[in-house]
């Protein structure tokens, strides 16, 4: 299997939108996502496309696509970016049958390298739902250090929840 991790092109943002809008309520709950907070497809698509076209040091978000044999298998998004300092990442495996299969750790490692290189970061954080075992294991395998468990709203689509805060530094 040939694995590729690269920045998402503006023409590919529907992968992110479709993932969320087509997920089951149970899957969204496991992610800590409140479906009522998801934007409508068209304005969301336009916002993500605009972000992809901005210079890297002016983006509020960066999207990274994970491909296995040239087929999308997952993605990572970056937000709360302070260029040259830090950012917060999210990770998602698209296909349910690929979840918990180990592909995520390698994709996260490669995403981390891309983020540190392109955004000149010193540290990267990730705060998955504390009770969603898969991303927490993935982050540990990918070299992140567990910092704490706390309650917060980790992103614009999330409800208030317990999250595990993970970090990696360079």
N, C-alpha and C positions, 0 to 999 in steps of 0.2 A: 504494500500500500504506500503510495507516494503522498506524503503529507505536506501541505503548503499553508503558510500563515502569512497574510499580507493585508495591507490596508484595503478596505472595502471601497469600491468605486461607486460614484453617485448613482449609476444605473442598477446597482445591486441592493439598494436600501430596502426594497420590498422583502428581502429575506428576514430582516429584523421585524418589520411591521407584520408580516404574515405569521411569524413565529408567535408573537404575542396575541394577535387578534384571533388566531386559530387554535390557541391552546385551550385545553379543558379548564373549567373553573378549579378543579382539584389541583392541576399542575400550577396554575397561577397562584393558588393559595400556598402551595409548597414553596414557591419562589418568594412569597410575601408580597405579591402584586395584587392591588385592588383594581379589578377590571373597570370600575367606574372612573378611574383616573387615566385610563389609556386614551390618547387623543384619537380623533377621527383619522382615517387612513390618509386622505389627501393632504391636509395641512401638516401632518406628521412627515409624510413623504417629502414635501417641499422643504421642510426645516432640515431634515437629514441630508437631502441633496445639497442644500446651501452649505451646510457644515463641511461636507466632503470637498467642496470647491474652494474653501478658504485656505489661506496659508496656514501651515501647521501651528505656528505660534499664535494664531488668532482664533483658534477653534475652541468652542465650549465643549465639544464632544469629538472623539475620534472613534471610528468603527473599524474593527479588524475582522476579516473573514477567515474561517478555517475550512480548508478543502482537503478531502481524501480522494485521491485519484480524480482530481479536478471537479469533484462534486461537493457542494456546501454541506458541511456536517455540524457547523457551529459558528459562533461569533463571540467577540468580546467588545464591550464598549467602555469608553473612558470618559469620565466627567469630573467635575470639581478640579479642573486642571489649573495648576499654577506652573506655567512653563518654566523649566529649569529647576523646579523644586519637587512637586508632588502631584498626585492625581489619585482618583478612585476608579477601580475597574469593576466590571461585571462580566460574568462568563455564562455562556449558554450552549448546550449541545442540542441541536435542532431535532434530530430523529430520536424518538423514545428508545428504540432498540439499541442505539449506540451509547445511551446513558449508562453510567456505572461500568463501562467497559475499558476504561483506562486511556481513551483517546484524549480526554480533557487535560490531563497533566502535561503531556507533551505540547499540546496547543497553547496552554497557559504559559509554559516556559518560553515558547517562541514569541508569544504575544508580549510578554514582559520584556524580552530583548528588544523587540520593535519599539515598544513604548519608551524604554529608557534611551534608546538611540535617537529616535525621532524627536522626542520632547525634552531631551537632556535632563531627565528626571534624576533625583537623588533617592526618592522613596515612592513606593506605590502601595496603596491600601486596597483591600477588598473586604466587604462586609456582607457575606451571605446570611440568609435566615439561619438562625442558630440550630433549628431542627431539621434543616435540609442537609442530610449527611453527605451527599455526593460532592457538592462544591467545597465543603469543608475538608474532606479527604483530598480532593484534587489540589487545593491550595497547599496543603501540607506536603504532598508529594512533589509539588512544583518548587518547593524551597521557601515558601512563605513562613513567617514566624507568627504564631498565635500571640495576640496581645491581650485581649479581654473579651468578655461577653457583656453587652450592654443593650439597653433599649433605645431605639431611634427610628427615624424614618429614613432609610438609606438612600432612597432615590425618589424621583418625582412620581413614579407609578406605585410606590409601596405604601402599605399601611404601617402604623406604629407596631414595632415587633422587636423581639430579642434577636440580636445579630452577633456573630463572632467577628471581631476585628482582627484581620490578618495584615501583615506588612512584609515587604521585601525592600532591601536597600542595596545601593551600589556605591 
